[in-house]
Amino acid sequence: SLSRDLVGAQTGADRQAGAARAGGDHARPLRRTLSLTVWPTLPAPLGGISTWAVLVALGCAAGAWLFAKTATAIPGQKRRLLIAGAIVAAGLIGARLFHLALDHSGPVSPEAALSPRGGFTWYGGLAGSALAALALTRAARVSAASLCDDLAPAAALGLAIGRIGCLAAGCCHGAPTLFPLALVFTSFHAAARPIGVPLHAVQVYEAAGCLLLAVALLHRRRRKRFDGEIALMLVGAYGALRFGLEFLRPGPRGAPPWGLSSWSQAVAGVSLGATLVVGAAIAWAKRDGGLAAPPSSSAASDRARFIGDISPRRPTGSDP
């Protein structure tokens, strides 16, 4: 269970000795360290089902529900759910391929791709979802930027729930630390290594950050200044969050460039920089009057305006 009991199994002397081995002059007793006994698989009668997979599926479902409830680019809730399902499927495929290409430590093979023990990388999921969204917008003849704005809060919410799945499995964990509120995984069934050592609670940090980001994007979406603004905010804000959190994780993982911890950190840094450049360019265009404000986000008002534009006008006395 994801218990939050204070560590009581170690005595003060054991903590001092462990800290001395790990930290030299910085050795000191660890305080308020949280112990985690995780369930990588659900208990009976659902034994054998991956807790991580269940929470990732729950995150995908929550994101699809939020998209269906709040999207304005595509009329019809059933149609939105179908589009959300296609985008989620494309995102999962992209996340798996990205992991195999850049973060997978073993040989890449069809068996590794289909293995239930394999990992996923969020930036690959973002790329797969973006490609699917572009294809669907061309087929549906809707604005790609507006659709991405609708998808951004849903993606942040789904990721927040998915990171709790990482916490349950013990994967995506942080590096060893003397930080007082570190987590200690006590089960050898967890993916976290080493066992019994305080680690940064990176999964919790990211889940909390993504949840706050989802709320902020929903709030901002009602006041956006141009189509694509909310999607741009997601890419930039998550890039900053992920780039910083990667410094708290063990590394390097894979063969990342520029001495970074992982390819995800490299992509996060590039995406943050690109967001700043694009944002500056858009701000400059708006300053020169080259970027118009988006139309109303209400589908009903859009249809009413369209009908009003094509309806014949009744002559009045003031008409020439």
Wavefront OBJ file of the C-alpha trace (Angstrom):
o trace
v 0.000 0.000 0.000
v 1.120 3.582 -0.558
v 1.598 4.194 3.155
v 2.951 7.435 4.542
v 4.090 6.174 7.893
v 7.242 7.696 9.275
v 10.191 5.377 9.103
v 10.458 3.540 12.372
v 12.447 0.469 11.464
v 15.789 2.286 11.508
v 17.268 3.544 14.731
v 18.978 6.878 15.034
v 22.332 5.139 15.045
v 21.542 3.271 11.821
v 20.479 6.503 10.131
v 23.632 8.267 11.300
v 25.819 5.444 10.033
v 24.093 5.331 6.666
v 24.334 9.092 6.271
v 28.004 8.985 7.195
v 28.700 6.405 4.486
v 26.808 8.454 1.904
v 27.608 12.029 2.786
v 30.954 12.395 4.591
v 30.992 15.775 6.317
v 27.336 16.283 5.449
v 26.311 13.236 7.461
v 23.413 13.868 9.796
v 20.366 11.974 11.011
v 17.582 11.864 8.464
v 14.348 13.435 9.693
v 10.741 12.928 8.638
v 11.682 10.458 5.921
v 8.603 8.778 4.440
v 8.444 5.025 3.963
v 6.692 3.531 0.937
v 5.498 -0.028 0.638
v 4.209 -0.209 -2.915
v 1.881 -2.548 -4.790
v 3.334 -3.001 -8.288
v 0.362 -5.314 -8.914
v -3.127 -5.063 -7.492
v -4.010 -7.310 -4.531
v -6.441 -10.221 -4.719
v -8.853 -10.780 -6.357
v -7.227 -8.561 -8.996
v -3.750 -9.957 -8.471
v -1.432 -9.873 -11.480
v -2.783 -6.617 -12.921
v -0.166 -3.873 -13.008
v -1.014 -0.953 -10.724
v 1.007 1.310 -13.016
v -1.023 0.213 -16.052
v -4.309 0.763 -14.203
v -3.349 4.292 -13.156
v -2.027 5.157 -16.619
v -5.303 3.951 -18.105
v -7.167 5.998 -15.495
v -5.106 9.051 -16.485
v -5.924 8.515 -20.163
v -9.616 8.146 -19.335
v -9.592 11.283 -17.161
v -7.880 13.259 -19.897
v -10.353 12.046 -22.518
v -13.263 12.956 -20.238
v -11.897 16.454 -19.615
v -11.340 16.970 -23.332
v -14.867 15.815 -24.158
v -16.331 18.137 -21.515
v -14.351 21.279 -22.295
v -13.346 21.132 -25.978
v -14.823 23.759 -28.275
v -12.973 23.178 -31.563
v -15.035 20.071 -32.409
v -18.828 19.956 -31.947
v -20.486 16.877 -30.465
v -19.344 15.091 -27.304
v -19.371 11.633 -28.911
v -17.185 12.882 -31.741
v -14.786 14.416 -29.232
v -14.478 11.104 -27.372
v -13.656 9.257 -30.597
v -10.994 11.818 -31.470
v -9.604 11.693 -27.924
v -9.370 7.888 -28.114
v -7.447 8.051 -31.392
v -5.050 10.666 -30.013
v -4.460 8.668 -26.813
v -3.685 5.529 -28.842
v -1.236 7.441 -31.041
v 0.349 8.952 -27.937
v 0.921 5.561 -26.315
v 2.534 4.241 -29.489
v 4.776 7.296 -29.744
v 5.752 7.063 -26.067
v 6.726 3.414 -26.466
v 8.759 4.002 -29.635
v 10.594 6.963 -28.082
v 11.508 4.855 -25.061
v 12.799 2.007 -27.202
v 14.801 4.349 -29.416
v 16.492 6.477 -26.770
v 15.965 5.210 -23.208
v 15.862 1.410 -23.595
v 18.996 -0.267 -22.245
v 18.562 -3.702 -23.850
v 18.323 -4.833 -27.476
v 15.402 -3.446 -29.472
v 13.178 -6.183 -30.872
v 9.473 -6.862 -31.498
v 9.429 -8.840 -28.242
v 10.820 -5.856 -26.328
v 8.286 -3.536 -27.968
v 5.366 -5.740 -26.917
v 6.695 -6.602 -23.456
v 4.406 -5.491 -20.595
v 7.524 -4.617 -18.601
v 8.609 -1.942 -21.050
v 8.564 1.755 -20.332
v 7.069 4.816 -21.957
v 8.491 8.306 -22.446
v 6.134 11.255 -22.267
v 7.783 13.314 -24.987
v 7.316 10.473 -27.441
v 3.657 10.424 -26.441
v 3.439 14.176 -27.031
v 4.909 13.780 -30.518
v 2.568 10.901 -31.391
v -0.467 12.781 -30.103
v 0.504 15.925 -32.012
v 0.865 14.012 -35.287
v -2.508 12.337 -34.760
v -4.123 15.692 -33.940
v -2.746 17.230 -37.126
v -4.037 14.346 -39.221
v -7.462 14.468 -37.596
v -7.790 18.221 -37.986
v -7.088 17.946 -41.698
v -9.752 15.265 -42.020
v -12.281 17.153 -39.870
v -11.365 20.571 -41.311
v -10.928 22.247 -37.945
v -8.157 24.457 -36.593
v -5.166 22.404 -35.440
v -4.063 25.136 -33.026
v -7.518 25.361 -31.456
v -7.708 21.576 -31.065
v -4.276 21.505 -29.397
v -5.484 24.179 -26.974
v -8.380 21.897 -26.050
v -6.028 18.939 -25.582
v -3.431 20.710 -23.417
v -5.265 20.683 -20.031
v -6.351 17.080 -20.624
v -2.752 16.031 -21.309
v -1.530 17.673 -18.101
v -4.253 15.975 -16.049
v -3.542 12.560 -17.560
v 0.169 12.919 -16.873
v -0.461 13.909 -13.249
v -2.441 10.702 -12.641
v 0.058 8.601 -14.593
v 2.906 9.769 -12.358
v 1.054 8.335 -9.358
v 1.258 5.045 -11.233
v 5.025 5.531 -11.431
v 5.031 6.066 -7.675
v 3.081 2.825 -7.162
v 5.560 0.870 -9.289
v 8.637 2.617 -7.911
v 9.832 3.645 -11.373
v 10.970 7.131 -12.478
v 12.321 7.626 -8.962
v 14.738 10.263 -7.747
v 18.371 10.080 -6.748
v 19.533 9.403 -3.177
v 19.244 12.496 -1.004
v 19.477 13.855 2.525
v 16.421 16.029 1.971
v 14.156 15.666 5.046
v 11.007 14.742 3.068
v 12.592 12.037 0.936
v 10.890 8.706 0.201
v 12.207 5.289 1.197
v 11.004 2.300 -0.841
v 11.011 -0.763 1.392
v 9.695 -3.432 -1.001
v 11.987 -5.396 -3.300
v 9.037 -5.674 -5.697
v 9.377 -1.956 -6.454
v 11.386 -0.786 -9.457
v 13.194 1.797 -7.307
v 16.836 1.132 -6.581
v 18.444 1.191 -4.102
v 15.927 -0.159 -1.602
v 15.903 1.323 1.886
v 17.707 4.529 0.877
v 16.041 7.985 0.950
v 15.250 9.137 -2.592
v 13.891 12.375 -4.015
v 10.101 12.133 -4.428
v 10.293 13.114 -8.105
v 7.049 11.336 -8.998
v 5.165 13.352 -6.378
v 6.788 16.618 -7.464
v 5.836 16.060 -11.099
v 2.316 14.874 -10.337
v 1.659 17.977 -8.227
v 3.201 20.259 -10.842
v 1.154 18.753 -13.672
v -2.070 18.988 -11.682
v -1.459 22.681 -10.994
v -0.576 23.145 -14.659
v -3.866 21.560 -15.759
v -5.835 23.936 -13.528
v -3.854 26.950 -14.784
v -4.364 25.972 -18.435
v -8.107 25.534 -17.953
v -8.305 28.964 -16.340
v -6.202 30.603 -19.051
v -8.067 28.934 -21.923
v -11.091 31.159 -21.333
v -8.942 34.254 -21.839
v -6.482 33.137 -24.491
v -5.255 35.794 -26.875
v -4.606 33.566 -29.909
v -5.146 29.979 -31.016
v -2.262 27.782 -29.922
v -1.462 29.806 -26.796
v -2.573 27.086 -24.344
v -0.647 24.345 -26.146
v 2.417 26.595 -26.190
v 2.057 27.170 -22.450
v 1.892 23.415 -21.840
v 5.056 22.716 -23.832
v 6.983 25.534 -22.173
v 5.813 25.028 -18.591
v 6.222 21.255 -18.655
v 9.604 21.658 -20.340
v 10.782 23.866 -17.479
v 9.368 21.462 -14.872
v 10.853 18.354 -16.463
v 14.236 19.951 -17.152
v 14.593 20.876 -13.488
v 13.332 17.578 -12.090
v 15.776 15.555 -14.191
v 18.597 16.968 -12.057
v 17.004 15.169 -9.077
v 17.002 11.783 -10.814
v 19.883 9.317 -11.171
v 21.739 9.580 -14.422
v 22.849 9.527 -17.047
v 20.231 7.245 -18.574
v 20.856 6.157 -22.138
v 23.349 8.309 -24.035
v 22.016 11.870 -23.695
v 23.872 14.794 -25.314
v 25.537 17.829 -23.682
v 26.280 15.979 -20.438
v 22.615 15.931 -19.399
v 20.863 13.226 -17.377
v 18.578 11.859 -20.104
v 17.185 12.435 -23.568
v 13.988 13.636 -21.939
v 15.938 16.428 -20.253
v 17.489 17.369 -23.590
v 14.086 17.463 -25.283
v 12.663 19.440 -22.354
v 15.408 22.040 -22.676
v 14.946 22.343 -26.433
v 11.163 22.598 -26.102
v 11.495 25.291 -23.426
v 13.868 27.304 -25.583
v 11.660 26.888 -28.655
v 8.627 28.003 -26.662
v 10.396 31.166 -25.548
v 11.429 31.952 -29.126
v 7.956 31.315 -30.551
v 6.326 33.260 -27.722
v 8.604 36.229 -28.357
v 7.849 36.094 -32.086
v 4.099 35.999 -31.442
v 4.334 38.886 -28.983
v 6.227 40.896 -31.614
v 3.611 40.072 -34.259
v 0.789 41.126 -31.946
v 2.618 44.347 -31.202
v 2.750 45.115 -34.931
v -0.896 44.138 -35.374
v -0.056 41.117 -37.483
v -1.831 38.565 -35.273
v -5.562 38.823 -34.804
v -7.357 37.771 -31.657
v -9.057 34.361 -31.833
v -12.752 34.112 -32.539
v -15.182 33.281 -29.756
v -14.559 29.869 -28.201
v -18.259 29.123 -28.032
v -19.372 26.746 -30.774
v -22.956 27.971 -30.493
v -21.970 31.589 -31.077
v -19.797 30.530 -34.022
v -22.740 28.766 -35.649
v -25.047 31.709 -34.947
v -22.591 34.128 -36.526
v -22.176 31.870 -39.542
v -25.933 31.624 -40.041
v -26.272 35.367 -39.687
v -23.617 35.925 -42.341
v -25.296 33.738 -44.958
v -28.924 34.684 -44.237
v -30.498 37.175 -46.694
v -31.089 40.573 -45.224
v -34.523 42.162 -45.251
v -34.454 45.595 -46.978
v -35.016 48.546 -44.677
v -35.758 52.187 -45.320
v -32.153 53.117 -44.751
v -30.830 50.699 -47.400
v -29.743 52.420 -50.641
l 1 2 3 4 5 6 7 8 9 10 11 12 13 14 15 16 17 18 19 20 21 22 23 24 25 26 27 28 29 30 31 32 33 34 35 36 37 38 39 40 41 42 43 44 45 46 47 48 49 50 51 52 53 54 55 56 57 58 59 60 61 62 63 64 65 66 67 68 69 70 71 72 73 74 75 76 77 78 79 80 81 82 83 84 85 86 87 88 89 90 91 92 93 94 95 96 97 98 99 100 101 102 103 104 105 106 107 108 109 110 111 112 113 114 115 116 117 118 119 120 121 122 123 124 125 126 127 128 129 130 131 132 133 134 135 136 137 138 139 140 141 142 143 144 145 146 147 148 149 150 151 152 153 154 155 156 157 158 159 160 161 162 163 164 165 166 167 168 169 170 171 172 173 174 175 176 177 178 179 180 181 182 183 184 185 186 187 188 189 190 191 192 193 194 195 196 197 198 199 200 201 202 203 204 205 206 207 208 209 210 211 212 213 214 215 216 217 218 219 220 221 222 223 224 225 226 227 228 229 230 231 232 233 234 235 236 237 238 239 240 241 242 243 244 245 246 247 248 249 250 251 252 253 254 255 256 257 258 259 260 261 262 263 264 265 266 267 268 269 270 271 272 273 274 275 276 277 278 279 280 281 282 283 284 285 286 287 288 289 290 291 292 293 294 295 296 297 298 299 300 301 302 303 304 305 306 307 308 309 310 311 312 313 314 315 316 317 318 319 320
